[in-house]
Amino acid sequence: MSALVIIAAITLFALYLGMRARRGHDMSLEQWTVGGRSFGTAFVFLLMAGEIYTTFTFLGGSGFAYGKGAPVYYILAYGTLAYILSYWMLPPIWRYAKQHHLVSQPHFFARKYDSPALGTLVALVGVAALIPYLVLQLKGLGIIVATASYGAISSTAAVWIGAAVVTSYVIVSGVRGSAWNSVVKDLLILAIVLFLGIYLPLHYYGGLGNMFHAIDAARPGFLTFPAKGSSVTWFQSTVLLTALGFFMWPHTFGSVYTARDARIFRRNAMVLPLYQLILLFVFFVGFAATLKVPGLKGGDIDLSLFRLSLQTFDPWFIGVIGAAGVLTALVPGSMILTAASTLLANDVYRGIVNRDASDATVASLARILVPVVALAAVGFTLHGGETIVALLLMGYSFVTQLFPAVICSLAPRNRATKQGAFCGILAGVTVVAVTTTMHLSVAQLMPFLPDALKDVNVGFLALAVNVIVFAAVSAMTQPRSAERASAAVQ
């Protein structure tokens, strides 16, 4: 009962903070989506750190360490690589967005390539990627609340309650509600993760060194990369793929717009890789559970952190862990809901149905769409069986297809064309959809490749197809001949 009270109290506090965040602000489209571009270093840091510390941190990271061993370290590597990339990539994106008053990621593409159709395609890709990411948060929320409440609240009820809470404060406060709750979330999760990652190995094994020696003795080879499957090749390709896609998520890309000035990104790029190291302590919990709660298979590996905690701590502390876990779902979930509803209203509705729609109309429609998106995500959550890591990797494969067009658009002289960008993204997304639906791997598609290449992440194949189509179509649609003809007529 004490665990349930703590979880309920934190959930209500999150709802209160999210609602209060709008105080003193007129929730125009710009305020609702990008906070009036007024956030300083701390808020931007926490919004971007929210990408690291989600339900994936609590459940997926520890579960992957429990189930897969050494391959889990890809999670540590890709974020660090992405933050280094952000030092150069984000300031010009922010400057362009501020200059043109952009409020969404597809808005950026549509302006850069002078193509509303491209903006609409990017919006649809974004929504297709965001839904499984929101499902990830709700799936994690259900696991956390059901487990931490000792079954007093079912996973299904927890999903519905969490969706209702986050929908309520997103409608009222938009991205400001996410920013305020991110402060509480990061403080709480930092304390919990550090404590669990240090205490559990000490309590059960006498220290980290002893823990790894015990695991290696009991499960030889578990702490090294396997020769096939999640091999070194898989690790390298997955790290690169997910690093390129890190800032391509619509809600992360949109959080760039909230900053007050461009210097904020370079300050954060120097600190965020260090912040990423906290993930090691999540992995330590998963490793500690491998010998103490054996036998978890499939999607149940995501329960490893809580199964070990339940047999270690009193109910009140399980409530604290559960409360931190709830916030790891609510904060990213609110950012995803804000981004998805903005994409549908600003870039699909205004891009296709009514190009003359006012900002006020778009803002109203975006709020109406928040519960629609939430209901869709709840439906998928209650009828999906994938593990949390699988859901995240599928979403990353989608959004990474946007990276080539973004990078080319930042060049002083962009040789890419809107036709090339459109066809490249469409080709890459099609490959992702086909391979994901049919559960195909590079080894199955290309059995003639050397063994060392058969484990390349299949999302990389989609990206390669994207780049080839992007370059070929751009070469064929260069505007030079038309410009010369126009000049000759004049």
N, C-alpha and C positions, 0 to 999 in steps of 0.2 A: 504493500500500500504506500509506503514511504517513497518508493521509486516512482510510482504513478503520480503522486502529488508533485514531486520535483519536475517531472517531465511536463505535466500540465501547467505548472507555474511558469516555466521558461517559454512554453508555447504561447501562453497568454501575454507574456511580456513582449515576445517578438511581435505579436499582433498589435499591441499598444504602441511599440516603437515605430512599427511600419506605418500605422495610421497617423501618429504624431508628426512624422517626418515632413508632411506637406504643410505644416503650420507656417504661416507667413509667406507662402508662395502661391501664386496664381498658377494652377496646373495647366498651362498652355502645352502645346505639342512639344516644344523645345524643353520646357521644364520637366514634363512627364517622362520624356525619353532620355534626355542627356543632362538633366539637372541644371539647365541654364548655362552649361559650360563653365561652371563656377567652382568645381571641386579642386581642392589643393592636393598636395603630395600624399597626405595620409589617406584620404578617401579613395584616391585613384589607386594607391598601393593596395588597399584592402579589397577593392573591387576586382583588381587583377589577381590578387592572392586568393580570392574566392574561387578562381579557376583551379587552384591546387587543392584547397581544403574543402572538398565536397563530401557527399556520402561515399564517394570513391576512395577518399582518404581513409575513412573509418573501416569500410567493409571491403572494397575492391583491392586496395593496397595490401592489407593484411591477409585477405583471402587468396590473393595471387601468390604472396610469399608462402603461405601455407600449402597451396596446391601445386605450385610450379617451381619454387626454389629460386635459383639464381636469375632466371629471366625477369623477375620482378624489378630488377634494377633499371630496366628501361624507363620506368616511371620517374625515377630520380634524374635520369640523363636528359630526357627530351625537354622538360621544362627549363632546365638550365640553359640548354642550347637556344631555346626560343627567346629567353630573356636577353641573351647576348645579341640575338638578331634584332630585338626590339629597340636597342640603342640607336640603330640607324634607320629602322623602318617606320617607327611610330611618329616621330616628330613631323616628317613631311605629310603623313596622312592627317594628323591633327591640324596642321596649318591649312591644308586644302579644305578640310571639313569646316573649319571656322570661317574661312573666306567665303564659302558657298552656302553656309548655314545648313549643313547636312545633318540629318537626324537618324540615319540608318546606314547599314552597310551597302545594300543595293543602290541607295542614293549616290554613294561614292562611285560605283561602277557606271551608273547611268550618266553621271556628269562627266567622268573621266573619258568615257568612250562615246559620249553624245548619243546614247542609245537607250531609250526607255525599255525596249524589248530585252536588252541585256540585264537591266535592273530587275525586271520582272523574273527572268530566269534565275538570277542570283537569289532573289527573295524566295522562290519556290525551293531551290536547293537548300537554303538556310532553314526553312521550316521543316523540310524533310530530315535534316540533320538534328534540329533542335528537339523534335518530338521524342526520338530515342534517348536524347540527353536528359530531357525532362522525365521520361519514364525511368531512367537510371536513378534520378533523385527520389522519385516517389517509391520506387521499388526498395531503395535503401531505407527510406523513411519507414515503410511498412515493417521491414525486418527489425530495425532498431527499436521501434516502439513496442512491437509485439514481444520481442525478446526481453527488453529492459523492464517491461511492465509485468513480466512473468506470466504472460498470456492473458492478463486482465483486459487488454484491448487487442483485438485481432488485427492482423496485418491489413486486412481489407478496410476495417474501420479507421485505422491509422492513416491509410492512404487518402480516404475521403476527408478526414479532418484536416490533414496537412494541406491538401489541395484547396479546401475552403479557406483556411487561414491565409495562405499565400495569395490566393485570388483576391481576397478582400483588401489586403493592403496594397497590392499592385494596382488595383482599380483606383484607389484613393491617392496614392503617393508616387507610383511609378518607380523610377530608379532611385529616388531619394529614400524610399523605404528600404531598398536593398542596401544602400550605403550605410544607413544607421544600424541596421541589424548586423552588418558585416563586422562592425567594431566589437560587439558582444561575442559574436561567433568566433572570431579569430583569437580573442583573449582566452575564451573558455577552451577551445580545442587545442591551443598551444599548451596550456597547462595539463590537460588530460593526456594528450599524446606523449609529451615528455615524461610524465609520471609513469604511464603504462609501459613505455618502451624501456625505461630504466628499471622499474620495480619488478616486472614479471620475470625477465631473465635472471635477476638477482634472487628472487624468491624461489624459483623452481630449479635453477641450475647453479647458482652461486656467482654468476657473472656472464658477460657476453661470450668470452673465450670458451668457457666451459660449455655454454649452450651450443655453440657451433661444433665443438669437438663431439658432443653427445649426438647431435644430429648426423654428423658425418659418419660416426661409428654405426649408428642404427640404420641410416639410409645412405649408403655410399653413392656418390655421384649426384646427390640431390642439390648440393651447393655449387655445382658447376653446370655449365650449359650443356644440354644434351647434344648428341651428334646430329639428330634430326628433329624436325618440329620447331620448338622454341630454341633454335641454335644461335650461334654467334651471328650468322647471316640474318636470321629473323630479328635479332636484337638490333643490329646496326640499321637495317632498313626501317624497322618500326620506330626507332628513335628519330631518324631523319624525317620520316613521313609525318609523325606527330608533332615534331618541332616546327615544321613548315606550316602545319595546320593550326597550331596553337592559337594564333591571333586571328585566324580566319573564321572562328565561331562568331556568328552575328552578335551575340551579347557581349563577347570580349572585344570585338572590333568596335562595337557601339560604346563601350566603356571608355575607349580612347577619346571620344568626343566630349566627355564630361570634364576633362582637365581644364585648368585655368590658363596654363601656358605650356609650351613644348618642352621646357627644361625638366619638368616633372618626370617625363619618361626616362630621361637619362639618369636622373637620381635613382629612380626605382630599379633601373636595369643593373645598377651596381649592388643593390641590396637584395633583390628578389632571389638571385641564385643561392645566397646564403640561407635565406628563409626556406628554400626548397629542401635543405638538408634535414629539416624536421621530419620529412617523410621517412628517413632512416628508422626513426623510432616506431613508426607504424609497421615497417617491415619486421622489426625485432619482435613485435607482438605476434605477428603471423608465424614467424620462425619458432617462437616459444611454444605456440599452440600445436606444432606439428607432432610432438611426442606426447603432449599432455591431453589433447583431445583428438586422438586419431580417428580415422574412418570417415571423415566428411568427404563427400563426393559431389561432382557436378556443381550446381548452383549453391549447395550447402556450404561450400568452402568460404563463402562470404560471411558465414556465421562464426568463423573461427575466433575473432576478437571477443565477441560476446560470450561464446561458450566457455572460453578460458576465464573471462572476467566473472561470470556467474559462479564458477566453482572457487573463486579466489576472494571476492569482496562481499561485504554486507549489502543488503538491498538498497540502502540510502545512497551508497556510492554508485551502484549500478544505475540509479536514477540520474545521478550527475553525468555519468558517461552517456546515458541515453539522451539527456537534455542537450549535451554538446552535439550528439549525432543528429538530433532533430534540426538544430540550426544549420548543420552542414547540408541539409536538404532544402530548408526554407530559403536561405540566402541565394544560392545559385539558381534554385527553382524560380524565385521571383525575377531574377535577371533574365532568365530564359523566357518566362511568360511575357515580360515587357518587350523583349526583342521580337519574339514570334508574332505577337499581336500588332506591333509596329510594322513589321514586314508585310503582314497581310493587309493592313489598312493603308499604309503609306505607299507601298511599292507594288502590291497586287491590285488593290481596289483603285488607287489613284493612277496606277500605271496602265491599267487595262480598261476599267469600267468608266471612270470619271476623272479625266486628267485635269479638269478645272476645279476639283474639290478643294475647299479651303482648309487651312491648317486646323481650324476649329472642328470641321466635319471629320477630318482624319483622326483627330485626337479623340473625339466621341466614339467613332467606330472602333478605334484601337481598344478603348475600355470595354466596349461591348464584346469584343472578340476574346478578351482575357478568359472569361469562364468557358467559352467554346473550346479554346485550345486546352485549357485545364481538363475539361471533360474527355477530350480525345486522348490525352495522355493517361488519364485514369483508366480508360477503357483498355489501352494497350498494356498498362501496368498489371492489370488484373488478369490478363490473358496471355502473358509472355513468360517464357521460361529461360531466357538467356542469362548468363552470368553478367555481373556488372561490368567486368572488363570487356566482354564481348560487345556489349551495347556501346561502350565508349569508343572502342576501336572502329566500329561500323560508322559512327557519327564522324569520327576523324577522317575516315576515307572519303566521305562526302565533302566536308568543308575544305580539305586540302586541295581539291580541284580548283579552288578559287585563287590559290597562291600565284600561279604563273601570271595571270592577268593583273593582279595587284602589283607585283614587282615590276612588270613592264610599264605599268601606268606611272610609276615613280621616276622613270628614266627621263633625263632632260629632253631627249628626242625619242618619243615612243613610236617604234616602227610597227607595233601590233595594231591590228584593226578591230573594229567592233565585231565584224563577221568572224574573225579569227578567234577572238575571246569567247564569243557565243558558242561556236562549233567545238572549240577545245573543251570548255566546261561541260557541254552537253555530252560529248564523247566520253569524257572521264567519268561523269556521273552514271552514264549508262553501263559502263564496265563495272563500276562499284555495285550498282543495283543487280546486275546479272550474277556476278560472282558471289554476292552476299546471299541472294535468294536461293541459288543453287549450291551454296556451300563449297565453292570451287577454290582451289589453291593454285599457286604457280606450278607446283609439281604436277598437278593433274592437267593443267592447261598446256604445259610445255615439258613433257616427260623426257625430251631429248637434251635438256639442259644439264650441265655438270651438277653433281650432288650439292656442291657448295652454293649454288644459286637457286636451288629448288625451294628453299625456305624463305626467300624474299617475300616480305609482306605483300599480299595481293593488291593492296591499295596503291603500291608503288607501280604496279603494272598499269593501273588506271591512270596514274599521274603521267606515266610515260606516253600512253596513248593520247592523253590530253595535250601534252607539249608538242607531240608530232603533228597533231591535227591543228593546233593553235598556230604553229609556225608555218605549216603548209598553206592554210587558208589565208593567213595574214599576207604571205608572199603573193598569193594570187589576187588579193583584193586591195593592193596598194593603190592609193588615189592619184599617183603621179601622172598617169596618162590622161585622166580626166582634167587634172589641173592644167596640163599643157594645152589641151584642146580648148579649154576655157580661155587661157591666156592668148591663144592664137586668134580666137574670135574677137577678143577685145582689141 
